[in-house]
């Protein structure tokens, strides 16, 4: 403008425009890089040798550009499984509002007594539902995502959701909290097939990691039933021969699971329903807490980049212990003795007698191992290591089935259930879609909000470019360092910190992004002291302890443990037996061809044993004992 008019005012205007656009005074560029301020002027004829250079234009997604103009993003959350928590965390994001079919939206009639919302009348141009969060994968909505057709939610209940076609075409991003092929992980029958196929492909015995399991698709007429009978007879010599009989699909919370010790009992139960069944060998030598059985619930998150990009898997660096209320007894078939799920335990007279909500923290478990079982801290660390590795194995076993139609912006939170035997070996029992977000103990009231907040930060915020309000959520989403174990295990609760105290310092968005990009090992919970007298609640003892009074962003408690292969690149050698990714992006011990000494799957017991419950003589006749070491394993940073 100044060159064209030759006026001082034009030069001032140019300077003002440069300042408004954030142009640095020291930046310069050639004339060919300048934006065309006048369509009739050729900028290459400029007489100036250099002048302030505008930054290159940034390509915005349709949703981002629309939101800049003042448009909103809309979410709908299905009733059930602590739906209020998910809604409250989304509400703290200023860009989000309840959409049609959500309880916070003005349209529809809400009957709270039945947790049912019916949309009586849709507006002429209903807004796009940018995020749908449901308990179960909805095939109708998956089809709409795949076909890029638009739907409006018209009925929202705890059991189902219903849609009708929207008159408005899709004009923005949509995200969904399930994968199209999640059954490869969360259906018991398919999990067994996925794990067996994966372990056989790498030359390992699958039943070193998961209990011996048979799947019946045709009841007792299935050929697998005869093989199971042979396995049952071979186990009778031990005197104890318990088997879990589970529905093979579409069941959770312990529903339908029974314990049997006779062939006739199994036959009768399998014949009662025409569904797939899973027969799983019961681990009869579990580690006990005060003579009661327990298992461990941890969480895994799987995401995928858009346009069929790579998958990433995250392991949450915390969890909780689920206990029974009755002393362990292999002569009893009572479900309350053997099954830890809330739906089973809460009906018992002693529910909550020993622990609030029959729940303990992982810090409690570590304390019990060290103080009651006289085990070093390394035993607990090895238990967590085994859990992390089994999560990676499960993801790698099912990753090629998760998104067969390459639907963009899907992600999923899974609950992984583990059992620890008396030799401190960890067994993967099952994987759950829609893991329970209910809070029955003080530990869960701190843990679950932090975990879900991290899920949203790693998925929704990343997809849509939104940001949570850390200051508004940190008091309920993060625990402060020094939170001690509960007094159930003989320790005081007067730690140096308190989960109900507002932290003195909060992480900034920039600090959170920096930490998420940091190499694995620096992404920790809150401390790293392995001292047996320390009351730290950290379980990932690999980083420096955080200063007292600080709180990490919830997303930092998620550790990325796996990334899938990008498009094949012949110039990059394949990483042997490890994650299929560029070795420069991975961390490990020594050369990639060198087995990592820390990756061998062995029980954490300090005593040497010659036999174990994992050595089932009932494996296939042509099966041999396969190596259980994880040679050449690497994890993505």
C-alpha positions as CSV (number, residue, x, y, z in Angstrom):
1,X,0.0,0.0,0.0
2,X,2.8,2.4,0.9
3,X,4.6,1.7,-2.4
4,X,1.4,2.2,-4.4
5,X,0.3,5.4,-2.8
6,X,3.6,6.9,-1.7
7,X,1.9,8.4,1.3
8,X,3.0,8.4,4.9
9,X,-0.4,7.3,6.0
10,X,-0.2,4.2,3.8
11,X,3.1,3.2,5.4
12,X,1.5,3.6,8.9
13,X,-1.4,1.5,7.8
14,X,0.9,-1.2,6.6
15,X,2.8,-1.2,9.9
16,X,-0.5,-1.4,11.8
17,X,-1.7,-4.4,9.7
18,X,1.7,-6.1,10.3
19,X,1.4,-5.6,14.0
20,X,-2.2,-6.9,14.0
21,X,-1.2,-10.0,12.1
22,X,1.6,-10.7,14.6
23,X,4.5,-10.1,12.1
24,X,7.9,-9.9,13.7
25,X,9.9,-6.8,13.0
26,X,13.1,-8.7,12.2
27,X,11.5,-11.2,9.8
28,X,12.1,-10.8,6.1
29,X,11.4,-12.8,3.0
30,X,11.6,-12.6,-0.7
31,X,8.9,-10.8,-2.7
32,X,7.7,-14.2,-4.1
33,X,6.7,-15.2,-0.5
34,X,4.6,-12.0,0.1
35,X,0.8,-12.2,0.2
36,X,-0.9,-10.5,-2.7
37,X,-2.4,-7.4,-1.1
38,X,-3.9,-6.3,-4.5
39,X,-5.0,-8.8,-7.1
40,X,-3.9,-6.4,-9.9
41,X,-0.3,-6.0,-8.5
42,X,2.6,-8.3,-9.1
43,X,4.5,-8.5,-5.8
44,X,7.7,-9.6,-7.6
45,X,8.1,-6.1,-8.9
46,X,8.6,-4.6,-5.4
47,X,11.5,-2.2,-5.1
48,X,12.2,-3.2,-1.5
49,X,15.0,-5.7,-0.9
50,X,13.3,-7.1,2.2
51,X,10.3,-6.4,4.3
52,X,8.3,-7.9,7.1
53,X,7.2,-11.5,6.1
54,X,3.8,-12.8,7.0
55,X,3.8,-16.3,8.6
56,X,2.6,-19.1,6.2
57,X,-1.1,-19.5,6.3
58,X,-2.3,-22.3,8.6
59,X,-4.7,-24.8,7.3
60,X,-7.7,-25.1,9.6
61,X,-10.2,-27.9,9.9
62,X,-13.7,-27.1,9.1
63,X,-14.6,-27.4,12.8
64,X,-11.8,-25.1,13.9
65,X,-12.7,-22.4,11.4
66,X,-16.4,-22.7,12.2
67,X,-15.7,-22.5,15.9
68,X,-13.7,-19.3,15.4
69,X,-16.8,-17.7,14.0
70,X,-18.6,-18.5,17.2
71,X,-20.2,-21.9,16.5
72,X,-20.4,-24.5,19.3
73,X,-19.4,-28.1,19.6
74,X,-22.1,-30.5,20.8
75,X,-21.9,-33.7,22.8
76,X,-24.4,-36.4,23.8
77,X,-23.7,-38.8,26.6
78,X,-25.8,-41.9,27.1
79,X,-27.3,-42.5,30.5
80,X,-25.6,-45.0,32.8
81,X,-22.1,-45.7,34.2
82,X,-21.6,-42.4,36.0
83,X,-22.7,-40.4,32.9
84,X,-22.7,-37.3,35.1
85,X,-19.0,-37.4,35.5
86,X,-18.4,-37.5,31.7
87,X,-20.8,-34.6,31.2
88,X,-19.3,-32.5,34.0
89,X,-15.8,-32.8,32.5
90,X,-17.1,-31.9,29.1
91,X,-18.9,-28.9,30.5
92,X,-15.6,-27.5,31.8
93,X,-14.5,-27.1,28.2
94,X,-15.8,-23.8,27.1
95,X,-16.3,-24.8,23.5
96,X,-18.7,-27.7,24.3
97,X,-22.4,-27.7,24.9
98,X,-25.0,-30.5,25.4
99,X,-26.5,-31.6,22.1
100,X,-29.9,-32.9,21.1
101,X,-30.6,-36.1,23.1
102,X,-28.4,-35.2,26.0
103,X,-29.9,-34.5,29.4
104,X,-28.5,-31.0,29.4
105,X,-30.2,-29.9,26.2
106,X,-33.4,-27.9,26.2
107,X,-35.2,-30.1,23.7
108,X,-37.0,-33.3,24.6
109,X,-38.8,-34.5,27.6
110,X,-36.7,-36.0,30.4
111,X,-38.1,-38.6,32.8
112,X,-35.3,-38.8,35.4
113,X,-36.9,-41.6,37.4
114,X,-36.4,-43.9,34.5
115,X,-33.3,-42.2,33.1
116,X,-35.0,-41.9,29.8
117,X,-35.0,-38.9,27.4
118,X,-37.3,-38.7,24.5
119,X,-36.9,-35.9,22.0
120,X,-40.5,-34.8,21.2
121,X,-39.6,-32.4,18.4
122,X,-36.5,-31.7,16.4
123,X,-35.5,-28.2,15.2
124,X,-35.6,-27.6,11.4
125,X,-31.8,-27.6,11.3
126,X,-30.5,-29.6,14.2
127,X,-26.8,-29.1,15.1
128,X,-24.3,-31.7,14.3
129,X,-23.6,-34.2,17.1
130,X,-19.8,-33.8,17.3
131,X,-19.2,-36.3,20.1
132,X,-21.3,-39.3,21.0
133,X,-20.3,-41.2,24.2
134,X,-22.2,-44.5,24.7
135,X,-22.0,-47.5,27.0
136,X,-21.9,-50.1,24.2
137,X,-20.8,-49.8,20.5
138,X,-23.9,-48.8,18.5
139,X,-23.8,-50.4,15.0
140,X,-26.3,-47.9,13.5
141,X,-24.1,-45.0,14.4
142,X,-21.0,-46.8,13.2
143,X,-22.7,-47.2,9.8
144,X,-23.6,-43.5,9.7
145,X,-20.0,-42.6,10.5
146,X,-18.7,-44.9,7.8
147,X,-21.2,-43.6,5.2
148,X,-20.9,-40.0,6.3
149,X,-24.6,-39.7,6.9
150,X,-26.1,-37.6,9.6
151,X,-28.3,-38.8,12.5
152,X,-30.2,-37.1,15.3
153,X,-30.6,-38.9,18.6
154,X,-34.2,-39.2,19.6
155,X,-34.2,-41.6,22.5
156,X,-31.6,-41.9,25.3
157,X,-31.9,-44.6,27.9
158,X,-29.5,-46.8,30.0
159,X,-30.2,-49.7,27.7
160,X,-30.3,-48.2,24.2
161,X,-30.2,-45.1,22.1
162,X,-32.3,-44.5,19.0
163,X,-31.8,-42.2,16.0
164,X,-33.6,-40.7,13.0
165,X,-32.0,-39.3,9.9
166,X,-31.0,-35.6,10.1
167,X,-32.1,-33.2,7.3
168,X,-28.7,-31.4,7.6
169,X,-25.6,-32.9,5.8
170,X,-22.5,-33.6,7.8
171,X,-20.4,-30.4,8.0
172,X,-17.8,-31.0,10.6
173,X,-15.8,-33.5,12.7
174,X,-17.5,-36.3,14.6
175,X,-15.9,-38.5,17.3
176,X,-17.1,-41.7,18.9
177,X,-15.8,-43.5,22.0
178,X,-15.8,-47.0,20.5
179,X,-14.1,-48.8,17.7
180,X,-16.0,-50.8,15.1
181,X,-14.1,-54.0,15.9
182,X,-13.8,-53.7,19.6
183,X,-15.2,-57.2,20.1
184,X,-11.7,-58.6,19.3
185,X,-10.7,-57.4,22.8
186,X,-13.9,-57.1,24.9
187,X,-15.8,-60.3,23.9
188,X,-14.4,-63.1,26.0
189,X,-14.6,-65.6,23.1
190,X,-12.9,-63.3,20.6
191,X,-10.2,-62.2,23.1
192,X,-9.2,-65.8,23.6
193,X,-8.9,-66.3,19.8
194,X,-6.9,-63.0,19.4
195,X,-4.4,-63.8,22.1
196,X,-3.9,-67.4,21.1
197,X,-3.3,-66.4,17.4
198,X,-0.9,-63.6,18.4
199,X,1.2,-65.7,20.8
200,X,1.4,-68.6,18.4
201,X,2.6,-66.1,15.7
202,X,5.6,-65.1,17.9
203,X,6.4,-68.6,19.1
204,X,5.0,-68.3,22.7
205,X,2.6,-70.4,24.7
206,X,-0.5,-68.3,25.2
207,X,-1.5,-70.1,28.4
208,X,1.6,-68.7,30.1
209,X,-0.3,-65.4,30.1
210,X,-4.0,-66.1,30.0
211,X,-5.6,-69.1,31.8
212,X,-6.3,-72.2,29.8
213,X,-9.5,-71.4,27.9
214,X,-11.9,-73.2,25.6
215,X,-14.7,-71.5,23.5
216,X,-17.9,-73.3,22.7
217,X,-20.0,-71.9,19.8
218,X,-22.3,-74.9,19.6
219,X,-22.8,-75.9,23.2
220,X,-21.8,-79.4,24.2
221,X,-21.9,-80.4,20.6
222,X,-18.9,-78.2,19.8
223,X,-15.7,-80.2,19.2
224,X,-14.0,-78.0,21.7
225,X,-16.2,-79.5,24.4
226,X,-14.6,-82.9,24.0
227,X,-11.2,-81.3,24.2
228,X,-12.2,-79.5,27.3
229,X,-13.3,-82.8,28.9
230,X,-9.9,-84.2,28.2
231,X,-8.4,-81.2,29.9
232,X,-10.8,-81.5,32.8
233,X,-9.8,-85.2,33.4
234,X,-6.1,-84.4,33.3
235,X,-6.5,-81.8,36.0
236,X,-8.3,-84.1,38.5
237,X,-5.1,-85.5,39.8
238,X,-4.4,-82.2,41.7
239,X,-7.5,-82.7,43.8
240,X,-8.8,-79.2,43.0
241,X,-10.5,-78.8,39.6
242,X,-12.4,-75.6,39.4
243,X,-13.5,-74.0,36.1
244,X,-15.2,-70.7,35.3
245,X,-18.1,-70.9,32.9
246,X,-18.8,-67.5,31.3
247,X,-21.1,-66.1,28.6
248,X,-18.8,-65.6,25.6
249,X,-20.2,-62.3,24.4
250,X,-22.1,-59.2,25.5
251,X,-21.7,-59.6,29.3
252,X,-19.9,-57.7,32.0
253,X,-20.0,-57.0,35.7
254,X,-19.7,-60.7,36.5
255,X,-23.2,-61.5,35.0
256,X,-23.7,-65.1,34.1
257,X,-20.4,-66.3,35.5
258,X,-20.5,-69.5,37.5
259,X,-17.9,-71.8,39.2
260,X,-18.1,-75.5,38.5
261,X,-16.1,-78.6,39.5
262,X,-17.9,-81.4,37.6
263,X,-18.5,-82.2,33.9
264,X,-22.2,-82.6,34.6
265,X,-22.5,-79.2,36.2
266,X,-20.8,-77.6,33.2
267,X,-23.1,-79.5,30.8
268,X,-26.2,-78.5,32.5
269,X,-25.3,-74.8,32.6
270,X,-24.0,-74.7,29.0
271,X,-27.3,-76.3,27.8
272,X,-29.4,-73.7,29.6
273,X,-28.7,-71.0,27.0
274,X,-27.9,-71.1,23.3
275,X,-25.1,-68.6,23.3
276,X,-21.3,-68.8,22.9
277,X,-19.6,-70.0,26.1
278,X,-16.1,-69.7,27.5
279,X,-14.7,-72.4,29.8
280,X,-11.7,-71.1,31.6
281,X,-9.4,-72.8,34.1
282,X,-9.7,-71.3,37.5
283,X,-6.4,-70.1,39.0
284,X,-6.6,-72.0,42.2
285,X,-3.5,-70.5,43.9
286,X,-4.3,-66.8,43.9
287,X,-2.4,-64.3,46.1
288,X,-4.7,-63.4,49.0
289,X,-5.1,-60.3,51.1
290,X,-6.1,-61.3,54.7
291,X,-7.2,-64.7,53.4
292,X,-9.5,-63.2,50.8
293,X,-9.2,-63.3,47.0
294,X,-8.8,-60.1,45.0
295,X,-8.0,-59.0,41.4
296,X,-6.7,-55.7,39.9
297,X,-8.5,-53.4,37.5
298,X,-6.3,-51.1,35.3
299,X,-7.2,-49.0,32.3
300,X,-6.0,-48.9,28.7
301,X,-6.8,-46.4,26.0
302,X,-6.5,-46.9,22.3
303,X,-6.6,-44.1,19.7
304,X,-6.0,-43.9,16.0
305,X,-4.9,-41.0,13.8
306,X,-7.3,-39.9,11.1
307,X,-7.3,-41.3,7.5
308,X,-6.3,-44.8,8.7
309,X,-3.3,-43.5,10.5
310,X,-1.3,-45.4,13.2
311,X,-2.8,-46.6,16.4
312,X,-1.5,-45.6,19.9
313,X,-2.2,-47.5,23.1
314,X,-1.9,-45.9,26.6
315,X,-1.6,-47.5,30.0
316,X,-3.0,-45.6,33.0
317,X,-0.4,-45.5,35.7
318,X,-2.8,-46.3,38.5
319,X,-5.7,-48.6,39.2
320,X,-7.5,-50.3,42.1
321,X,-7.9,-53.6,43.8
322,X,-11.3,-55.4,44.0
323,X,-11.6,-57.7,47.0
324,X,-14.1,-60.3,48.1
325,X,-15.8,-60.3,51.5
326,X,-15.5,-64.0,52.2
327,X,-12.5,-66.1,53.1
328,X,-11.0,-68.0,50.1
329,X,-12.1,-71.6,50.0
330,X,-11.7,-74.0,47.0
331,X,-14.3,-76.4,48.4
332,X,-17.0,-73.7,47.9
333,X,-18.7,-72.9,44.6
334,X,-20.2,-69.7,46.1
335,X,-19.8,-66.8,43.6
336,X,-19.1,-64.4,46.4
337,X,-15.9,-66.3,47.3
338,X,-14.5,-66.3,43.8
339,X,-15.9,-63.3,41.8
340,X,-14.8,-59.8,42.8
341,X,-17.2,-57.7,40.7
342,X,-19.4,-55.2,42.5
343,X,-22.6,-56.7,41.1
344,X,-21.7,-59.9,42.9
345,X,-20.1,-58.6,46.1
346,X,-22.6,-55.8,46.9
347,X,-25.4,-58.2,47.7
348,X,-23.4,-59.9,50.4
349,X,-23.9,-59.1,54.1
350,X,-20.2,-58.3,54.6
351,X,-19.8,-55.9,51.6
352,X,-17.7,-53.0,52.7
353,X,-16.9,-54.5,56.1
354,X,-13.1,-54.8,55.4
355,X,-12.6,-52.0,52.9
356,X,-14.8,-49.1,51.7
357,X,-16.7,-50.5,48.7
358,X,-14.4,-53.6,48.7
359,X,-11.7,-51.4,47.1
360,X,-8.1,-50.8,47.8
361,X,-5.5,-48.7,46.0
362,X,-2.4,-50.0,44.4
363,X,-0.5,-48.2,47.1
364,X,-2.3,-50.4,49.6
365,X,-1.3,-53.5,47.6
366,X,2.3,-52.4,47.6
367,X,2.1,-51.8,51.3
368,X,0.7,-55.2,51.9
369,X,3.4,-56.9,49.9
370,X,6.1,-55.1,51.7
371,X,4.8,-55.1,55.3
372,X,2.7,-58.3,55.5
373,X,4.4,-60.5,52.9
374,X,7.9,-59.2,53.5
375,X,8.6,-58.7,49.8
376,X,10.9,-56.0,48.4
377,X,9.5,-53.1,46.5
378,X,10.8,-54.7,43.3
379,X,8.1,-57.4,43.5
380,X,5.4,-54.8,43.2
381,X,7.3,-53.0,40.4
382,X,7.5,-56.3,38.5
383,X,3.8,-56.9,38.9
384,X,3.1,-53.5,37.3
385,X,5.6,-54.3,34.6
386,X,3.8,-57.6,33.8
387,X,0.4,-55.8,33.6
388,X,1.8,-53.2,31.3
389,X,3.3,-55.8,29.0
390,X,0.0,-57.8,28.9
391,X,-1.9,-54.7,27.9
392,X,0.6,-54.2,25.0
393,X,0.2,-57.9,24.0
394,X,-3.6,-57.6,24.0
395,X,-3.5,-54.5,21.8
396,X,-1.1,-56.0,19.4
397,X,-3.2,-59.2,19.2
398,X,-6.4,-57.2,18.2
399,X,-5.1,-54.1,16.5
400,X,-5.7,-55.3,13.0
401,X,-9.3,-56.0,13.7
402,X,-10.3,-52.8,15.6
403,X,-11.2,-50.5,12.8
404,X,-11.8,-52.5,9.6
405,X,-13.7,-49.7,7.8
406,X,-11.1,-47.0,8.8
407,X,-13.7,-44.8,10.5
408,X,-12.1,-41.5,11.6
409,X,-11.8,-40.2,15.1
410,X,-12.7,-43.3,17.0
411,X,-11.1,-44.1,20.4
412,X,-11.9,-46.4,23.3
413,X,-11.3,-46.8,27.0
414,X,-10.9,-50.5,28.1
415,X,-10.8,-52.0,31.6
416,X,-8.2,-54.7,32.0
417,X,-8.7,-57.3,34.8
418,X,-5.7,-59.1,36.2
419,X,-5.2,-61.8,38.8
420,X,-1.9,-62.3,40.7
421,X,-1.1,-65.8,41.8
422,X,0.9,-66.8,44.9
423,X,4.1,-66.8,42.8
424,X,3.5,-63.2,41.9
425,X,2.8,-64.0,38.2
426,X,0.1,-61.9,36.6
427,X,-2.7,-63.4,34.5
428,X,-4.9,-61.5,32.1
429,X,-8.4,-62.5,32.9
430,X,-10.5,-60.4,30.6
431,X,-10.9,-57.0,28.9
432,X,-14.0,-54.8,29.2
433,X,-15.5,-52.2,27.0
434,X,-17.3,-49.4,29.0
435,X,-15.4,-50.2,32.2
436,X,-17.1,-49.1,35.4
437,X,-16.7,-45.4,36.2
438,X,-18.7,-45.6,39.4
439,X,-17.0,-44.6,42.6
440,X,-17.5,-46.7,45.7
441,X,-14.4,-45.7,47.6
442,X,-12.4,-42.6,48.4
443,X,-9.6,-43.9,46.2
444,X,-12.0,-44.2,43.2
445,X,-13.4,-40.8,43.8
446,X,-9.9,-39.4,43.2
447,X,-8.8,-41.9,40.6
448,X,-11.7,-42.2,38.2
449,X,-12.2,-38.4,37.4
450,X,-8.4,-38.1,36.8
451,X,-8.5,-41.1,34.5
452,X,-11.5,-39.9,32.4
453,X,-10.1,-36.3,32.3
454,X,-6.9,-37.8,30.8
455,X,-8.9,-39.7,28.2
456,X,-10.7,-36.6,27.1
457,X,-7.4,-34.7,26.9
458,X,-5.8,-37.3,24.7
459,X,-8.8,-37.8,22.4
460,X,-11.5,-35.1,22.3
461,X,-9.2,-32.2,23.0
462,X,-6.7,-33.5,20.4
463,X,-9.3,-34.1,17.7
464,X,-11.2,-30.8,18.1
465,X,-8.4,-28.6,19.4
466,X,-10.3,-27.8,22.7
467,X,-8.8,-27.3,26.1
468,X,-10.0,-28.3,29.6
469,X,-10.0,-25.9,32.5
470,X,-7.3,-27.4,34.6
471,X,-7.9,-24.9,37.4
472,X,-11.5,-25.9,37.6
473,X,-10.9,-29.6,37.6
474,X,-7.5,-30.3,39.3
475,X,-8.9,-30.5,42.8
476,X,-11.1,-33.4,41.9
477,X,-9.1,-34.9,39.0
478,X,-5.7,-35.2,40.5
479,X,-4.3,-36.6,43.7
480,X,-1.5,-34.7,45.5
481,X,1.8,-36.4,46.4
482,X,2.0,-38.0,49.7
483,X,-1.5,-39.5,49.9
484,X,-1.0,-42.5,52.1
485,X,-2.5,-45.9,52.0
486,X,-5.8,-46.5,53.8
487,X,-5.8,-47.6,57.5
488,X,-7.1,-51.0,56.4
489,X,-3.5,-52.2,55.9
490,X,-2.2,-50.6,59.1
491,X,-1.0,-47.3,57.8
492,X,-2.0,-43.8,58.9
493,X,-3.9,-41.5,56.5
494,X,-2.1,-38.4,57.7
495,X,0.3,-38.1,54.7
496,X,2.0,-35.0,53.6
497,X,-0.7,-34.3,51.1
498,X,-4.4,-34.5,50.9
499,X,-6.6,-35.4,47.9
500,X,-9.2,-32.8,49.0
501,X,-6.7,-29.9,49.2
502,X,-6.5,-27.5,46.3
503,X,-3.0,-27.7,44.8
504,X,-0.7,-24.7,45.1
505,X,0.4,-24.9,41.4
506,X,-1.4,-26.2,38.3
507,X,0.2,-27.3,35.1
508,X,-0.1,-25.1,32.1
509,X,-1.3,-26.3,28.7
510,X,2.2,-25.7,27.3
511,X,3.8,-27.7,30.1
512,X,1.3,-30.5,29.6
513,X,2.0,-30.7,25.9
514,X,5.8,-30.7,26.6
515,X,5.5,-33.5,29.0
516,X,3.3,-35.6,26.7
517,X,6.0,-35.3,24.0
518,X,8.7,-36.3,26.5
519,X,10.3,-39.8,26.2
520,X,8.8,-42.7,28.0
521,X,10.1,-42.8,31.6
522,X,9.6,-39.1,32.2
523,X,5.9,-39.4,32.1
524,X,5.2,-40.4,35.7
525,X,2.6,-40.0,38.3
526,X,3.9,-37.9,41.2
527,X,7.1,-39.3,42.5
528,X,9.9,-41.9,42.3
529,X,11.0,-42.9,45.8
530,X,11.1,-46.6,46.3
531,X,11.8,-46.4,50.0
532,X,9.6,-48.8,51.9
533,X,8.9,-46.2,54.5
534,X,7.6,-43.7,51.9
535,X,3.9,-43.0,51.6
536,X,4.1,-42.0,48.0
537,X,1.1,-43.0,45.9
538,X,3.2,-43.4,42.7
539,X,3.4,-46.7,41.0
540,X,5.6,-45.8,38.0
541,X,8.9,-45.2,39.8
542,X,10.9,-43.9,36.9
543,X,10.9,-40.1,37.2
544,X,11.9,-37.4,39.6
545,X,9.6,-36.7,42.5
546,X,7.3,-33.7,42.0
547,X,7.6,-30.8,44.4
548,X,5.2,-30.9,47.3
549,X,1.9,-29.2,46.6
550,X,2.1,-29.7,42.8
551,X,-0.3,-31.7,40.7
552,X,0.3,-33.2,37.3
553,X,-2.3,-32.8,34.5
554,X,-4.5,-35.9,34.3
555,X,-3.2,-36.8,30.8
556,X,0.3,-37.2,32.2
557,X,-0.8,-40.2,34.2
558,X,-1.4,-42.0,30.9
559,X,1.7,-43.6,29.5
560,X,1.9,-44.4,25.8
561,X,3.2,-48.0,25.6
562,X,2.5,-48.9,21.9
563,X,2.2,-47.4,18.5
564,X,1.4,-49.3,15.4
565,X,3.4,-49.4,12.1
566,X,3.2,-46.5,9.7
567,X,3.1,-47.2,5.9
568,X,5.8,-49.6,5.0
569,X,9.2,-47.9,4.2
570,X,11.7,-50.2,2.5
571,X,14.6,-47.9,3.5
572,X,13.8,-48.4,7.2
573,X,14.8,-51.9,8.6
574,X,12.1,-53.7,10.6
575,X,12.5,-53.8,14.4
576,X,12.9,-57.5,15.2
577,X,10.1,-59.0,17.3
578,X,9.2,-55.6,18.8
579,X,6.8,-52.8,18.0
580,X,6.5,-52.3,14.2
581,X,7.8,-48.7,14.1
582,X,11.0,-46.8,13.3
583,X,13.6,-47.8,15.8
584,X,14.6,-44.2,16.2
585,X,11.3,-43.5,17.9
586,X,11.7,-46.3,20.4
587,X,13.6,-46.8,23.6
588,X,15.2,-50.0,24.7
589,X,18.2,-51.6,26.3
590,X,21.2,-51.8,23.9
591,X,21.0,-52.8,20.2
592,X,17.5,-53.7,18.8
593,X,18.6,-57.2,18.2
594,X,19.6,-57.6,21.8
595,X,17.0,-59.0,24.1
596,X,16.1,-56.7,27.0
597,X,16.8,-58.2,30.3
598,X,13.9,-56.3,31.9
599,X,11.3,-57.6,29.4
600,X,11.4,-61.3,30.3
601,X,8.1,-62.5,31.6
602,X,8.9,-64.3,34.8
603,X,7.1,-64.5,38.1
604,X,8.3,-61.9,40.7
605,X,8.6,-64.5,43.4
606,X,11.9,-64.5,45.2
607,X,11.7,-68.3,45.7
608,X,12.6,-70.9,43.1
609,X,9.9,-73.4,42.1
610,X,9.9,-76.3,39.8
611,X,6.2,-76.5,39.0
612,X,3.5,-73.8,38.6
613,X,-0.2,-73.6,38.0
614,X,0.7,-72.3,34.5
615,X,2.1,-75.7,33.5
616,X,-1.1,-77.3,32.3
617,X,-0.6,-80.8,31.1
618,X,-3.9,-80.5,29.2
619,X,-2.5,-78.4,26.3
620,X,-3.0,-79.8,22.8
621,X,-1.3,-83.1,22.1
622,X,0.9,-81.6,19.5
623,X,1.7,-78.5,21.7
624,X,5.2,-78.0,23.1
625,X,6.4,-75.7,25.8
626,X,7.2,-72.4,24.0
627,X,9.6,-69.7,25.2
628,X,8.1,-67.1,27.3
629,X,10.8,-64.4,27.0
630,X,10.1,-61.2,25.1
631,X,13.1,-61.0,22.9
632,X,13.9,-57.7,21.3
633,X,10.9,-55.9,22.8
634,X,10.9,-52.1,22.5
635,X,8.3,-49.5,23.5
636,X,7.6,-46.3,21.7
637,X,8.7,-43.2,23.5
